[in-house]
Structures are given as structure tokens and as C-alpha cells.
């Protein structure tokens, strides 16, 4: 179960680590990248200056959305008319904010889209988002001097899962279901409307009757999430078509209304993904008889996502605090993971489940310092560094921990 291939959206991609002379500042104002002869695989050997429509993106771990602006890149051979010599250059506009704030050591990703346009993405050195883009594009940029280039992406080599889809969404690349095979069944169940997240999650699970949580909780959770995302986007595309068509009147577009509808669709996707993960976890814990309370109120009106074995034990001062467990849930962490630090104060060592992969060593080290244990479905462990994978918990690990603590803290259960 996947969302197509990277090759559905890009012809090729390149990445490099920025040097001092490539960034805008006191040391340089050249507004170009070095070593671009390697980019011939992406852009060919143009007979004259090649002007490439480009979206420039600055991404960080601290912001949910990139800083984006449109412009152009210029790729050409400055010595085109000089026999046996070539000097390729890639210029970016001096006004581009993404490069104004770039520092030596930051990473730049240059992705050629199927349309011929390009994405020019700048990510801070050592950041999670830089590691995630390197993983998404398969560039292994830290292993290369100069540009790491994948000049021709091929179908079947870079299948997109849920985490990759979230990254492409963040970059403004629309990932849609390849067909509408499920649409008729969805409409027969719910009609032409968006059902509640709980209703839709239950429907998604019902379409995968052969999956049993006890067999492999990690794999089942990811399968449920991916299926729900595919079904939701199938319904969303159907319902949005009429709304968007209505914005075209007599050959004109209601631009303000179009922007409003687009933002609404974008925000619905983000909020639904978070609620979907919570609901699928509730169903997973229920199927495995893991006692829990979802979204209870603790000190100072804080509302942690899950308390184990229940909020009643949490509020019972006689129940050992070492047998209590808290789980925060976030589809993506970014800087929001720190919110769990102040939740459920009786529990000193907290757990956080996310679908984000990978997260930088610097950020996971900070989580450890704050006594937060990261829980990641096992299918998402591979992109992490070996020393991180040794520390990560899978969903199955967490479930076993919650059960063990429940037995230890509840004498009647311990006898079973």
C-alpha cells in the first residue's frame, strides 16, 4: 500500500552542502552554486541560457510551513563558444530570502519537476528536515563532495509511503490516489459529505479485515493510517471538484474564494491526520485490551493524549507513579514535541509517538535529556542512524511496557 513513486512528480534531483562562497554575506555576493557541471544530467547542455521557473523554499524544524517564493534559476555554459572548454553556472536571484539566511554547511536540494519547473529547497545543517529530505530524495548528500545527483528517477525505485507523502505535502506537491476504486463504496456508506474522523477511521479499518493487531501492532497501525489517507483523499477530491468548479464563472476565477477554499482543504488535511492517528491508536489499544484513558484532564487543565492504565489510577495517590504511563501523539514533531514536557506531572519519564522519520540526532538527544522516549512504528525505523535505532521503541514495545506496568500496579491483574 503506497502513494505512487517519487518519479511521478520529479524527473531528477540533486543536493549539496553549501560552502561559504555560495551563501550571501560578507564573504561572497556571487549568487551562484559551484560544481554545477554535474547538473547537466538534470538540465542538459543548453545552447543558450536556460531560464527555469523555480519555487524557492526555506524549511526548518521550528516552522510547520516553509517560507516560499517564486522566481527563476539560470543555468548556462559561460564558455559555450570556447572550444574544448565549458564553465557551467547556476545563478539564483539576489533577492531570494531562502539564500539570504542560508549558512555555510546548510543543505540545498534542487528537484526538477515533471513540468520542467524546479524546487530549490534550503534546510539547516544538522536539522531533522534536512535528514528527511535527504532520505526522501535518496541523495545521501553527506557522503559526497559537491553535488549528489540523481539525474533520472525511475518508477518502482522510490515508492512513497505515508511519511513521504507528508513531506511532499509540506513542499506543496499534491499526492493523490491513482484511481477512484473506493469512491462508490465511500459514497454508499456516507453520501456526499465528510464523516467524522472516528467514523471514517472505523470504515478504513473495516476495508482491511485480514489485519489483526495482535499479529504485528506496528504494521497494522501503519496500514490503517495509510488506508484511511487513501480513502480520505479519494473522497476529498470528489467533494472538492464541485466546489472548485463553482469558482469559475464566465471564464473568470474568484481568486479570493479560491484561496479561501485551498486553505480550508489544507487545514482540514492537517487536522484530520492528527485526529486519525489518535483514533487508530484508540482502536489498536482496545483491540489488544490495553487499558487507557484518552485525552483526560490533569494538573493545570493539561490534557495529555493518553494515560495508562487510566486517569483513575493517575488521580489515586496510592497508585505507584512508576506504574503510570503517558503517551503523547503527534503525526510530526517539529518543535511541538516540547508540549508534552509539562503534561501529566506525576509521570517523570514520558513517551511520545510520532510518524516523523527520521529525526536528527541533536533533537533525539534533547528528547532524552527531557526524559522523553520516542515511539516510532517499526516500519519507519530504517532511516534513523544505527545509534538512534537502538534507542527507539516500536509500538509493540510500548504496548508491552504499558501492560507490564498495569499488572505491577494492579495486584488483581498481577495474579492473572
C-alpha positions in Angstrom: 0.0 0.0 0.0 1.6 3.2 -1.1 1.1 6.6 -2.8 2.9 6.1 -6.0 6.6 6.9 -6.7 8.9 9.9 -6.4 9.2 9.6 -10.2 5.5 10.5 -10.6 6.5 14.1 -9.5 10.2 14.6 -10.4 12.5 13.8 -13.3 15.6 14.1 -11.1 17.1 15.7 -8.0 20.5 17.0 -6.8 21.7 18.1 -3.4 24.9 19.6 -1.9 26.3 21.2 1.2 26.7 24.9 0.9 30.1 26.4 1.1 31.0 29.9 2.4 31.3 31.4 -1.0 27.9 30.0 -2.1 26.0 31.8 0.6 25.1 35.5 0.5 27.1 37.6 3.0 30.3 39.4 3.7 32.4 36.7 2.0 30.5 36.5 -1.2 27.8 38.1 -3.4 28.2 35.7 -6.3 24.6 34.4 -6.1 25.6 31.1 -7.7 26.4 27.5 -6.8 29.7 25.8 -7.6 30.3 22.5 -9.2 27.2 22.7 -11.4 28.7 20.9 -14.3 27.2 17.8 -12.6 23.7 19.2 -13.2 24.0 18.5 -17.0 22.2 15.3 -16.2 19.2 17.3 -15.0 19.2 20.2 -17.4 21.2 19.1 -20.4 23.8 21.2 -22.3 21.7 24.3 -23.2 22.9 26.2 -26.3 21.8 29.4 -24.6 20.8 30.5 -21.1 18.2 28.1 -19.7 15.7 30.0 -17.5 14.0 27.6 -15.1 10.8 28.7 -13.3 11.6 27.8 -9.6 9.9 27.8 -6.3 12.4 28.7 -3.6 11.7 27.2 -0.1 13.3 27.7 3.2 12.5 24.9 5.6 13.4 24.5 9.3 12.5 22.3 12.3 10.8 25.2 14.0 8.1 26.1 11.5 5.2 24.0 10.2 5.2 25.6 6.8 8.2 26.6 4.6 8.9 30.2 3.6 8.2 30.1 -0.1 8.6 32.5 -3.0 8.6 32.1 -6.8 11.4 33.1 -9.1 13.8 31.6 -11.6 17.2 29.9 -11.8 19.5 30.4 -14.7 21.7 27.6 -16.0 24.2 28.1 -18.8 27.7 27.5 -20.0 29.7 30.7 -19.7 32.2 29.4 -22.2 29.8 27.9 -24.8 31.8 29.4 -27.7 35.2 28.4 -26.4 36.4 25.2 -28.0 37.1 22.3 -25.6 36.1 24.3 -22.5 33.0 24.7 -20.5 32.1 26.6 -17.4 28.6 25.9 -16.2 26.9 28.3 -13.8 23.7 28.2 -11.9 22.5 31.6 -10.8 19.8 32.4 -8.2 18.3 35.9 -7.7 19.9 38.1 -5.2 16.5 38.8 -3.6 15.8 35.1 -2.7 15.1 35.0 1.1 16.0 31.3 1.3 19.6 32.1 0.4 19.8 35.3 2.3 19.5 33.4 5.6 21.5 30.3 4.5 24.7 29.5 6.3 27.8 27.5 5.3 27.0 23.8 5.9 23.3 24.1 5.2 21.9 21.8 2.6 20.3 22.7 -0.7 18.1 20.4 -2.7 17.3 21.0 -6.3 14.5 18.9 -7.7 13.4 19.1 -11.3 9.6 18.6 -11.6 7.8 16.8 -14.4 6.6 20.1 -15.6 10.1 21.4 -16.2 9.9 23.7 -13.2 12.1 23.2 -10.2 12.1 23.3 -6.4 15.1 24.9 -4.7 15.0 23.9 -1.0 17.3 25.2 1.7 17.5 23.3 5.0 19.7 24.0 8.1 22.7 21.8 8.7 22.0 19.0 11.2 18.2 19.5 11.2 15.6 16.8 11.1 14.1 18.3 8.0 17.4 18.2 6.2 17.7 14.5 7.1 14.2 13.8 6.0 14.6 15.5 2.6 17.9 13.6 2.1 16.0 10.4 2.8 13.0 11.3 0.6 15.2 12.2 -2.4 17.7 9.4 -1.8 20.6 11.8 -2.3 22.9 10.7 0.6 24.3 14.2 0.3 26.6 14.0 3.4 28.5 11.2 1.6 29.5 13.4 -1.4 31.8 16.3 -2.2 30.0 18.8 -4.4 26.6 17.8 -5.9 25.0 14.4 -5.3 22.9 13.9 -8.4 20.1 11.5 -9.3 19.6 12.6 -12.9 16.9 10.2 -13.8 14.3 8.9 -11.4 12.6 5.7 -12.3 9.2 4.3 -11.4 9.3 1.5 -8.9 12.5 2.6 -7.2 11.2 5.2 -4.8 7.8 4.1 -3.6 6.0 6.8 -1.4 4.6 5.8 1.9 2.7 7.9 4.4 5.8 9.7 5.8 7.0 10.6 2.3 3.5 11.9 1.4 3.5 14.2 4.5 6.9 15.7 3.3 5.6 16.2 -0.2 2.5 17.9 1.1 4.8 20.3 3.1 6.6 21.1 -0.1 3.4 21.9 -1.9 3.4 18.7 -4.0 -0.1 17.2 -4.3 -0.1 13.4 -3.8 -3.5 11.9 -4.9 -4.8 8.4 -5.2 -4.1 6.8 -8.5 -7.7 5.8 -9.1 -11.2 6.1 -7.6 -11.8 2.4 -6.9 -13.1 3.1 -3.4 -15.3 6.1 -4.2 -18.5 4.3 -4.9 -18.2 2.4 -1.6 -17.4 5.5 0.4 -20.4 7.4 -1.1 -22.7 4.4 -0.4 -21.6 4.5 3.2 -21.6 8.2 3.9 -23.1 10.1 1.0 -21.5 13.3 -0.4 -20.2 14.5 3.0 -17.2 14.3 5.2 -17.9 11.9 8.1 -16.4 12.4 11.5 -12.8 11.2 11.9 -13.9 8.4 14.2 -16.5 7.2 11.6 -14.0 7.4 8.8 -11.3 5.6 10.7 -13.6 2.8 11.6 -14.6 2.5 7.9 -10.9 2.4 6.9 -10.3 -0.5 9.3 -13.3 -2.4 8.0 -11.8 -2.4 4.5 -8.8 -4.3 5.8 -10.5 -7.3 7.5 -7.5 -9.6 7.3 -5.3 -7.4 9.5 -5.1 -8.4 13.2 -3.4 -6.0 15.7 -2.1 -8.9 17.8 -0.1 -10.2 14.8 2.0 -7.0 14.4 0.8 -3.8 16.0 3.4 -1.6 14.2 2.5 -2.9 10.7 -1.3 -2.8 11.4 -1.2 0.8 12.7 0.6 2.0 9.6 -1.7 0.0 7.3 -4.7 1.5 8.9 -3.3 5.0 8.6 -2.3 4.6 5.0 -5.6 3.2 4.1 -7.5 6.0 5.8 -5.4 8.6 4.0 -6.0 7.0 0.6 -9.8 6.8 1.3 -10.0 10.3 2.6 -8.2 11.8 -0.4 -10.4 9.9 -2.7 -13.5 11.4 -1.1 -11.9 14.8 -0.7 -11.1 15.0 -4.4 -14.6 14.1 -5.3 -16.2 16.6 -3.0 -13.8 19.4 -3.8 -14.3 19.2 -7.6 -17.8 20.7 -7.5 -16.6 23.4 -5.1 -13.7 24.4 -7.2 -15.7 24.2 -10.5 -18.2 26.8 -8.9 -15.4 29.3 -8.6 -15.1 29.6 -12.4 -17.7 31.9 -13.8 -17.8 33.2 -17.3 -14.2 32.5 -17.8 -13.1 34.2 -14.6 -11.9 32.9 -11.3 -12.9 34.2 -7.9 -9.3 34.4 -6.7 -10.2 35.3 -3.1 -12.6 32.5 -2.7 -10.2 30.1 -4.4 -7.5 30.9 -1.8 -10.0 30.5 1.0 -11.1 27.1 -0.3 -7.5 26.0 -0.8 -6.5 27.0 2.8 -9.6 25.2 4.1 -8.6 22.0 2.3 -5.0 22.2 3.5 -6.1 22.8 7.1 -8.6 20.0 7.1 -5.9 17.6 5.9 -3.6 18.5 8.7 -6.2 18.4 11.5 -7.7 15.2 10.2 -4.3 13.4 10.1 -3.8 14.1 13.8 -7.2 13.0 14.8 -6.9 10.0 12.5 -3.8 8.8 14.3 -5.4 9.3 17.7 -8.5 7.3 16.7 -6.5 4.5 15.2 -4.4 4.2 18.4 -7.6 4.1 20.4 -8.9 1.2 18.2 -5.5 -0.5 18.5 -5.4 -0.3 22.3 -9.0 -1.5 22.5 -8.3 -4.5 20.2 -5.3 -5.5 22.4 -7.1 -4.9 25.7 -4.6 -2.2 26.8 -6.3 -0.2 29.5 -6.1 3.6 28.9 -7.9 6.9 29.1 -7.8 9.2 26.1 -7.3 13.0 26.5 -8.0 13.3 30.3 -7.6 16.4 32.3 -4.6 16.5 34.6 -2.8 19.3 36.5 -3.4 22.9 35.4 -6.0 21.7 32.9 -3.4 20.0 30.8 -4.8 17.3 28.5 -2.2 14.6 27.7 -3.3 12.3 24.8 -3.2 9.0 26.6 -2.8 8.0 30.3 -2.2 4.3 31.1 -3.7 2.3 32.8 -6.4 5.1 33.3 -7.0 8.5 34.7 -8.5 7.0 37.9 -5.1 5.4 38.8 -3.4 8.6 37.9 -5.6 10.5 40.3 -5.2 7.9 43.1 -2.2 9.0 45.2 -1.8 5.4 46.4 -1.2 4.1 42.9 2.6 3.9 42.3 3.6 6.7 39.9 6.3 4.4 38.5 3.5 2.2 37.1 1.8 5.1 35.3 2.5 5.8 31.6 1.8 8.8 29.5 1.8 8.8 25.7 1.8 12.0 23.6 0.8 11.6 20.0 1.9 13.9 17.1 2.0 12.9 13.4 5.0 15.2 13.1 7.1 16.6 15.9 9.0 19.7 14.9 9.2 21.9 17.9 5.8 20.8 19.2 7.2 17.8 21.0 8.2 20.0 23.9 4.5 20.4 24.8 4.4 17.0 26.4 7.1 18.0 29.0 4.6 19.9 31.2 1.8 17.3 30.9 0.9 14.6 33.5 3.4 15.8 36.2 3.1 12.6 38.2 4.9 10.8 35.3 8.5 11.8 35.0 9.5 9.6 32.1 7.1 10.4 29.2 6.6 8.7 25.8 5.9 10.3 22.5 4.6 8.5 19.4 5.1 10.1 16.0 5.2 9.2 12.3 8.1 11.5 11.6 11.1 9.8 10.2 14.0 10.5 10.6 14.5 13.0 13.4 18.0 14.5 13.8 20.4 13.1 16.5 20.5 16.5 18.1 16.8 16.5 18.6 16.5 13.0 19.9 19.4 13.8 22.3 17.4 16.7 23.5 14.3 14.5 24.0 16.4 12.1 26.1 17.6 15.0 28.2 14.0 15.9 28.9 13.2 12.2 29.7 11.0 11.7 26.7 11.1 8.3 25.0 10.3 8.3 21.3 7.9 5.6 20.0 8.0 5.1 16.2 6.3 2.3 14.2 9.0 -0.2 13.2 8.5 0.3 9.5 9.8 3.9 10.0 13.0 3.0 12.0 15.3 2.3 9.0 16.0 6.0 8.1 17.4 6.7 11.6 21.0 6.3 12.4 22.1 3.0 14.0 22.7 4.5 17.4 19.2 6.1 17.3 17.5 2.8 16.2 19.0 1.1 19.2 17.2 3.6 21.5 13.8 3.8 19.6 10.8 1.9 20.8 8.3 0.3 18.5 4.6 0.3 19.0 4.8 -3.3 20.2 7.4 -2.3 22.8 5.3 0.4 24.1 2.2 -1.8 24.4 4.2 -4.4 26.3 5.5 -1.7 28.7 2.0 -0.3 29.4 0.7 -3.8 30.1 3.6 -4.7 32.4 3.1 -1.5 34.4 -0.6 -2.1 34.7 0.0 -5.6 36.1 2.6 -4.4 38.6 0.4 -1.5 39.8 -2.8 -3.5 40.0 -2.4 -6.6 42.3 -5.6 -8.2 41.0 -4.1 -8.1 37.5 -0.7 -9.3 38.6 -2.3 -12.6 39.7 -3.7 -13.3 36.3 
